[in-house]
Amino acid sequence: MKKITERFISYAKQYTTSDPESTTYPSTERQTVFMKNLADELREIGCIDVELDEFGYVMATIPANGVENATVVGFIAHVDTSPDFSGENVQPQIIEKYDGKPVQLKNGVTINPEEFPEILQYKGQTIITADGTTLLGADDKAGVAEIVTAAEFLLKSEEIKHGKIRLGFTPDEEVGKGTDHFDVKKFGADFAYTLDGGEIGELEFENFNAAGVKIKIQGRSVHPGAAKNKMINASLVAHEIIGMLPALERPEHTEKYEGFFHLTDFKGNVEKAEVNWIIRDHDLQKFEEKKKLLSDIVQKVNFGYGKKVAEIEITDQYFNMRQKIEPVMFVVDIARKAMLQAGVEPKVRAIRGGTDGARLSYEGLPCPNIFAGGHNFHGPYEFVPVQSMEKAVEVIVNIAGLTGEFVK
């Protein structure tokens, strides 16, 4: 417990927030600083072939132990934290033997079991939070800490026989660019697992289909006193478009396999406006229908004004990995068995989001997602139970042993 706690806290304190507006890769220099330190740590614990490449990826190898011709398995986590909330100057708080009461943090932030009932599962356990002024960063520094801790254990262990194991750490996952330059061939694994899930037991091999939508609106600014039949208020045109979307297909009204339109950004005035959405749906047909609906709405608005006032740009971001995992379901079965060996009940569910593994699965590296243990990501209410991180380490070690039985 001490090792995983110290390692995670050390990582959490390092500022690694990614930047969606950046044109560099990685998007922030602070991620590269973290990666350099991580590469040094991997060398220190005994990994070989440790490499930090020009794009900020760190890859490393745990040599085979007694099974030279086994299937090569990989473990992957991302080092950046979400730009949705401050990740600078994170001050982790350790709460031992959590008593089930509201957790009072700074700035009036309270993790109240009435609002976050999932925290009661961990009564009596040790949990880690931030101090209320930042996010914690368990997404995905818990995953990073778990992989490195498991690697250190495997490198010292003579009992667990396993084949070659590859480790990969990515930048910019939170801004949708985590695998833009990931070299699957160089990574060299037959399949892999991202440690980027939530609560203990999560095992996921399907995720949203995802697209980003940008609508730019060109209005016409005229003095309001002489505006009749002349002014086109770009901000009000944006409101028209927003109002034409189904109100109940928003994140706050959806769950499980229900998709949504999520308005992420709106800026504008009379002359110009810009509105950004993300579209999500597990079902590919419904996903395409959602994209078409927004395109049709823009076309309808333009027709109503008799000119092209709105312009839409839709960019596919990633697709449901289920299509790529189903032909190789044994990789999910291995993870399920590894969890059961660790005394963890697998919770197989669909991700209401995406991971690096979704894109990697489409690039030829089947990559289901495993729990990292955290809750309430991307905000000040985030927490992670230490015992969940310990179990994730155990699951990684078990997968290493199980894949050692698969000989090429």
C-alpha positions as CSV (number, residue, x, y, z in Angstrom):
1,M,0.0,0.0,0.0
2,K,2.8,2.4,0.9
3,K,4.5,2.0,-2.5
4,I,1.4,2.6,-4.7
5,T,0.3,5.5,-2.5
6,E,3.7,7.3,-2.6
7,R,4.1,6.7,-6.3
8,F,0.6,8.0,-7.2
9,I,0.9,11.0,-5.0
10,S,4.3,11.8,-6.5
11,Y,2.7,11.7,-10.0
12,A,-0.4,13.6,-9.0
13,K,1.6,16.5,-7.8
14,Q,3.3,17.0,-11.2
15,Y,1.5,19.4,-13.5
16,T,0.6,17.6,-16.7
17,T,-2.6,19.2,-18.0
18,S,-3.0,19.0,-21.8
19,D,-4.1,21.9,-24.0
20,P,-6.8,21.5,-26.7
21,E,-5.8,24.8,-28.4
22,S,-2.1,23.9,-28.7
23,T,-0.6,23.0,-32.1
24,T,2.4,21.2,-30.7
25,Y,2.8,17.5,-29.8
26,P,2.7,16.9,-26.9
27,S,0.4,19.9,-26.5
28,T,2.3,21.1,-23.4
29,E,5.9,21.0,-22.4
30,R,5.0,19.9,-18.9
31,Q,4.0,16.5,-20.2
32,T,7.4,16.0,-21.7
33,V,9.0,16.9,-18.4
34,F,6.9,14.2,-16.7
35,M,7.7,11.7,-19.4
36,K,11.5,12.3,-18.9
37,N,11.2,11.6,-15.2
38,L,9.0,8.5,-15.9
39,A,11.6,7.1,-18.4
40,D,14.3,7.6,-15.8
41,E,12.2,5.8,-13.2
42,L,11.5,2.9,-15.5
43,R,15.2,2.4,-16.1
44,E,15.9,2.6,-12.4
45,I,13.4,-0.3,-11.6
46,G,15.0,-2.5,-14.3
47,C,13.0,-2.1,-17.5
48,I,14.9,-2.4,-20.7
49,D,14.5,-0.7,-24.2
50,V,13.2,2.4,-22.4
51,E,12.6,5.1,-25.0
52,L,11.1,8.7,-25.0
53,D,10.5,9.6,-28.6
54,E,10.1,12.9,-30.3
55,F,6.3,12.9,-29.8
56,G,6.5,12.4,-26.1
57,Y,5.6,8.7,-25.9
58,V,7.5,6.5,-23.4
59,M,7.8,2.8,-24.2
60,A,9.6,0.2,-22.2
61,T,10.0,-3.6,-21.9
62,I,9.8,-6.1,-19.1
63,P,11.9,-9.0,-20.3
64,A,10.5,-12.4,-20.5
65,N,10.8,-14.6,-17.4
66,G,11.0,-18.2,-18.3
67,V,8.6,-18.1,-21.3
68,E,10.6,-16.7,-24.2
69,N,8.1,-17.5,-27.0
70,A,4.9,-16.3,-25.3
71,T,2.4,-13.8,-26.6
72,V,3.5,-10.2,-26.0
73,V,1.0,-8.3,-23.9
74,G,1.1,-4.5,-23.4
75,F,-0.2,-2.1,-20.7
76,I,-0.9,1.5,-21.5
77,A,-1.9,4.6,-19.6
78,H,-1.9,8.3,-20.3
79,V,-0.1,10.9,-18.3
80,D,-2.0,14.1,-19.0
81,T,-4.9,15.4,-17.0
82,S,-8.0,17.0,-18.3
83,P,-8.1,20.8,-19.1
84,D,-11.7,20.8,-17.8
85,F,-10.4,21.8,-14.3
86,S,-7.2,23.0,-12.9
87,G,-4.4,20.4,-12.5
88,E,-1.8,22.8,-11.3
89,N,-0.4,22.6,-7.7
90,V,-2.4,19.4,-6.8
91,Q,-2.3,18.7,-3.1
92,P,-3.5,15.1,-2.5
93,Q,-5.2,14.4,0.8
94,I,-5.0,11.0,2.4
95,I,-8.1,9.9,4.4
96,E,-7.5,6.7,6.3
97,K,-10.3,4.5,7.4
98,Y,-13.0,6.6,5.7
99,D,-15.9,6.9,8.1
100,G,-18.8,7.3,5.6
101,K,-19.3,11.0,6.4
102,P,-19.1,14.0,4.0
103,V,-15.5,14.8,3.0
104,Q,-15.0,18.6,3.6
105,L,-12.4,20.2,1.3
106,K,-11.4,23.8,0.4
107,N,-13.6,26.2,-1.5
108,G,-16.7,24.7,0.0
109,V,-16.2,21.5,-2.0
110,T,-17.8,18.6,-0.2
111,I,-17.8,15.0,-1.4
112,N,-21.2,14.2,0.1
113,P,-22.4,10.6,0.1
114,E,-25.9,11.9,-0.6
115,E,-24.7,13.3,-3.9
116,F,-21.9,10.8,-4.5
117,P,-23.2,7.6,-2.9
118,E,-20.5,5.4,-4.6
119,I,-18.0,6.7,-1.9
120,L,-19.8,4.6,0.7
121,Q,-18.5,1.4,-1.0
122,Y,-15.1,2.3,0.4
123,K,-16.1,2.9,4.1
124,G,-13.2,1.8,6.2
125,Q,-10.7,2.0,3.4
126,T,-8.0,4.6,2.6
127,I,-9.0,7.1,0.0
128,I,-7.1,10.0,-1.7
129,T,-8.7,13.2,-2.8
130,A,-7.4,16.6,-3.9
131,D,-7.8,19.6,-1.6
132,G,-10.8,21.1,-3.3
133,T,-8.9,23.6,-5.5
134,T,-7.9,21.2,-8.3
135,L,-8.7,17.9,-9.8
136,L,-6.8,14.9,-8.4
137,G,-5.5,13.3,-11.6
138,A,-6.4,9.7,-10.9
139,D,-7.4,9.8,-14.6
140,D,-5.0,8.5,-15.4
141,K,-2.1,8.8,-13.1
142,A,-3.6,6.0,-11.0
143,G,-3.2,3.9,-14.1
144,V,0.4,5.0,-14.6
145,A,1.3,4.3,-11.0
146,E,-0.4,0.9,-11.2
147,I,1.5,-0.2,-14.3
148,V,4.9,1.0,-12.9
149,T,4.3,-0.6,-9.6
150,A,3.3,-3.9,-11.2
151,A,6.3,-3.7,-13.5
152,E,8.6,-3.2,-10.5
153,F,7.1,-6.3,-8.8
154,L,7.4,-8.4,-12.0
155,L,11.0,-7.4,-12.5
156,K,11.9,-8.6,-9.0
157,S,9.7,-11.7,-9.0
158,E,11.2,-15.1,-9.9
159,E,8.0,-17.0,-9.3
160,I,5.7,-15.5,-11.9
161,K,6.6,-16.9,-15.4
162,H,5.7,-14.6,-18.2
163,G,6.6,-13.6,-21.7
164,K,7.9,-10.2,-22.9
165,I,5.7,-7.4,-21.7
166,R,5.5,-3.9,-23.3
167,L,4.6,-0.7,-21.4
168,G,3.4,2.4,-23.1
169,F,2.6,5.9,-21.8
170,T,0.9,8.5,-23.9
171,P,0.3,12.3,-23.8
172,D,-2.7,14.2,-24.8
173,E,-5.4,11.5,-24.3
174,E,-7.7,14.1,-22.7
175,V,-7.7,16.3,-25.8
176,G,-8.3,13.4,-28.2
177,K,-4.8,13.1,-29.5
178,G,-3.4,10.3,-27.4
179,T,-2.6,8.0,-30.2
180,D,-2.0,10.4,-33.1
181,H,1.7,9.3,-33.3
182,F,1.6,6.0,-31.4
183,D,3.7,3.5,-33.4
184,V,1.8,0.2,-33.0
185,K,4.4,-1.7,-34.9
186,K,7.3,-0.4,-32.8
187,F,5.3,-1.1,-29.6
188,G,5.3,-4.7,-30.7
189,A,2.5,-6.2,-28.6
190,D,0.0,-8.7,-29.8
191,F,-2.7,-7.1,-27.7
192,A,-2.8,-4.7,-24.8
193,Y,-4.9,-3.2,-22.0
194,T,-5.4,0.4,-21.0
195,L,-5.5,1.1,-17.3
196,D,-7.9,4.0,-17.7
197,G,-11.2,2.9,-16.2
198,G,-13.1,4.0,-13.2
199,E,-14.3,2.0,-10.2
200,I,-12.8,-1.3,-9.1
201,G,-13.9,-4.2,-11.4
202,E,-14.6,-2.2,-14.5
203,L,-13.8,-4.2,-17.7
204,E,-14.7,-2.5,-20.9
205,F,-14.5,-3.5,-24.6
206,E,-17.0,-1.2,-26.1
207,N,-17.2,2.6,-26.1
208,F,-18.9,5.5,-27.9
209,N,-18.5,6.4,-31.5
210,A,-17.4,10.0,-31.3
211,A,-17.3,13.1,-33.4
212,G,-16.6,16.8,-32.8
213,V,-18.8,19.5,-34.4
214,K,-17.9,23.1,-35.0
215,I,-20.5,25.5,-36.4
216,K,-19.4,29.0,-37.4
217,I,-22.1,31.7,-37.9
218,Q,-21.6,34.9,-39.8
219,G,-24.2,37.5,-38.8
220,R,-24.7,41.1,-39.9
221,S,-24.2,43.8,-37.3
222,V,-26.3,46.9,-37.8
223,H,-27.1,49.7,-35.4
224,P,-30.2,48.4,-33.4
225,G,-32.1,51.6,-34.1
226,A,-32.0,50.9,-37.8
227,A,-31.8,47.1,-37.8
228,K,-35.2,46.1,-39.2
229,N,-34.8,43.6,-42.1
230,K,-31.0,44.1,-42.0
231,M,-29.5,42.7,-38.8
232,I,-28.7,39.1,-38.4
233,N,-27.7,38.4,-34.8
234,A,-25.2,35.6,-35.0
235,S,-25.6,34.7,-31.3
236,L,-29.3,34.3,-31.7
237,V,-28.8,32.2,-34.8
238,A,-26.7,29.9,-32.6
239,H,-29.5,29.8,-30.1
240,E,-31.9,28.8,-32.9
241,I,-29.7,25.9,-33.8
242,I,-29.3,24.8,-30.2
243,G,-33.1,24.9,-29.7
244,M,-33.7,22.6,-32.6
245,L,-31.8,19.7,-31.0
246,P,-33.7,17.2,-28.9
247,A,-33.6,18.5,-25.3
248,L,-33.5,15.1,-23.7
249,E,-30.5,13.9,-25.7
250,R,-28.0,15.8,-23.6
251,P,-25.5,14.2,-21.2
252,E,-27.4,15.2,-18.1
253,H,-30.5,13.2,-19.3
254,T,-28.7,10.0,-20.7
255,E,-27.2,6.9,-19.3
256,K,-26.0,3.4,-20.3
257,Y,-26.3,3.0,-24.1
258,E,-28.0,6.3,-24.7
259,G,-26.1,8.7,-26.8
260,F,-26.1,12.5,-26.7
261,F,-25.2,15.9,-28.1
262,H,-23.0,17.8,-25.7
263,L,-22.6,21.6,-26.1
264,T,-19.0,22.2,-25.0
265,D,-18.3,25.8,-26.0
266,F,-20.3,28.9,-27.2
267,K,-18.8,32.2,-28.0
268,G,-20.2,35.1,-30.0
269,N,-21.7,38.5,-30.5
270,V,-23.9,40.0,-33.1
271,E,-21.5,39.8,-36.0
272,K,-20.0,36.3,-35.4
273,A,-20.6,33.2,-33.3
274,E,-19.1,29.8,-32.9
275,V,-20.7,26.7,-31.3
276,N,-18.9,23.4,-30.5
277,W,-20.5,20.1,-29.7
278,I,-19.4,16.5,-29.2
279,I,-21.6,13.8,-30.5
280,R,-21.6,10.4,-28.9
281,D,-23.4,7.1,-29.5
282,H,-22.5,3.4,-29.1
283,D,-24.7,2.5,-32.0
284,L,-23.1,3.4,-35.3
285,Q,-26.3,4.0,-37.2
286,K,-27.7,6.3,-34.4
287,F,-24.3,8.0,-34.4
288,E,-24.6,8.7,-38.2
289,E,-28.2,9.9,-37.7
290,K,-27.0,12.4,-35.0
291,K,-24.4,13.9,-37.4
292,K,-27.0,14.1,-40.1
293,L,-29.5,15.8,-37.8
294,L,-27.1,18.7,-37.1
295,S,-26.2,19.0,-40.7
296,D,-29.9,19.2,-41.7
297,I,-30.5,21.8,-39.0
298,V,-27.8,24.0,-40.4
299,Q,-29.2,23.6,-43.9
300,K,-32.6,24.5,-42.6
301,V,-31.4,27.6,-40.9
302,N,-29.5,28.7,-44.0
303,F,-32.6,28.2,-46.1
304,G,-34.6,30.3,-43.6
305,Y,-32.3,33.2,-43.9
306,G,-32.0,32.9,-47.6
307,K,-28.2,32.7,-47.5
308,K,-25.3,30.8,-45.9
309,V,-25.1,32.2,-42.4
310,A,-24.0,29.0,-40.7
311,E,-21.2,26.6,-41.7
312,I,-20.7,23.2,-40.1
313,E,-17.6,21.1,-39.8
314,I,-17.9,17.5,-38.4
315,T,-14.8,15.5,-37.5
316,D,-14.9,11.9,-36.5
317,Q,-12.7,11.3,-33.4
318,Y,-12.9,7.5,-32.7
319,F,-15.2,4.5,-33.1
320,N,-16.6,1.8,-30.9
321,M,-13.8,-0.8,-30.3
322,R,-16.3,-3.6,-29.9
323,Q,-16.1,-4.3,-33.7
324,K,-12.4,-5.0,-33.3
325,I,-12.5,-6.8,-29.9
326,E,-15.3,-9.3,-30.6
327,P,-13.1,-11.4,-33.0
328,V,-10.5,-11.8,-30.3
329,M,-12.7,-12.0,-27.2
330,F,-10.1,-14.2,-25.4
331,V,-8.3,-10.9,-24.5
332,V,-11.4,-9.9,-22.5
333,D,-11.6,-13.4,-21.0
334,I,-8.0,-13.1,-19.8
335,A,-8.7,-9.9,-18.0
336,R,-11.9,-11.3,-16.5
337,K,-10.0,-14.4,-15.2
338,A,-7.2,-12.1,-13.8
339,M,-9.8,-10.1,-11.8
340,L,-11.4,-13.2,-10.4
341,Q,-8.0,-14.5,-9.3
342,A,-7.5,-11.1,-7.5
343,G,-10.9,-11.5,-5.8
344,V,-12.4,-8.7,-7.9
345,E,-15.9,-9.2,-9.4
346,P,-15.7,-8.1,-13.1
347,K,-18.2,-5.4,-14.1
348,V,-18.4,-5.6,-17.8
349,R,-20.0,-2.5,-19.2
350,A,-19.8,0.0,-22.0
351,I,-17.6,3.0,-21.7
352,R,-19.6,6.3,-21.8
353,G,-16.5,7.9,-23.3
354,G,-13.4,6.7,-25.1
355,T,-9.8,5.6,-24.4
356,D,-6.6,5.4,-26.3
357,G,-7.5,1.8,-26.6
358,A,-10.4,2.6,-28.9
359,R,-8.2,4.1,-31.5
360,L,-5.4,1.6,-31.0
361,S,-7.9,-1.3,-31.6
362,Y,-8.6,0.2,-35.0
363,E,-4.9,0.4,-35.7
364,G,-4.4,-3.3,-35.2
365,L,-3.8,-3.5,-31.4
366,P,-6.8,-5.0,-29.6
367,C,-7.0,-3.0,-26.4
368,P,-9.8,-3.4,-23.8
369,N,-9.9,-1.1,-20.8
370,I,-9.4,-2.1,-17.1
371,F,-10.3,-0.1,-14.0
372,A,-7.8,2.3,-12.5
373,G,-10.0,2.8,-9.4
374,G,-10.9,6.5,-9.4
375,H,-14.3,8.3,-9.3
376,N,-15.6,11.7,-10.3
377,F,-12.9,12.5,-12.8
378,H,-12.2,16.0,-14.2
379,G,-13.2,18.0,-11.2
380,P,-12.6,18.7,-7.5
381,Y,-14.8,15.9,-6.3
382,E,-12.4,13.2,-7.6
383,F,-11.2,10.5,-5.3
384,V,-9.4,7.1,-5.6
385,P,-9.3,4.3,-3.0
386,V,-5.8,3.0,-2.3
387,Q,-7.1,-0.6,-2.1
388,S,-8.6,-0.3,-5.6
389,M,-5.2,0.7,-7.0
390,E,-3.6,-2.2,-5.2
391,K,-6.1,-4.6,-6.8
392,A,-5.4,-3.1,-10.2
393,V,-1.7,-3.9,-9.7
394,E,-2.6,-7.4,-8.8
395,V,-4.8,-7.7,-11.9
396,I,-1.8,-6.6,-14.1
397,V,0.4,-9.2,-12.5
398,N,-2.2,-11.9,-13.0
399,I,-2.6,-11.0,-16.7
400,A,1.2,-11.2,-17.1
401,G,1.1,-14.7,-15.7
402,L,-1.9,-15.8,-17.7
403,T,-0.5,-14.5,-21.0
404,G,2.7,-16.4,-20.3
405,E,0.6,-19.5,-21.0
406,F,-0.1,-18.4,-24.6
407,V,2.8,-19.6,-26.7
408,K,3.1,-18.4,-30.2
